[in-house]
């Protein structure tokens, strides 16, 4: 029962945050549907690495 409620909510959250960050959303939706809340730390780390790659190693970036 928890899977039916939690996984779609997490996938929607990942899709919205990916679109806000300028990333492709559908791979994160599929990952979140399969793994659920486990994909949230993966997504946050991926977003941080993309920002760091774009800004360079010494850039300061404040994420909301």
Steps between C-alpha positions, in 0.01 A plus 500: 500500500783738585657432160184609322505834679867582550663406170280717274540796734878467502508463121292816458731687740809380309344604169418850622841553661680367192313742275579788739868406491506469119551123498311237305200398708388166362802292605449623854129418487576143397770462763271639771216270397730200530691592816279752677656722768843344446531704180476837682862503630617377158316785331630765739856378454464492121362854498789620716755335269342660192510845662860445604597387150337807344642749749843354545676373809552837669153643434267567791142392442218541746225249432152581629 
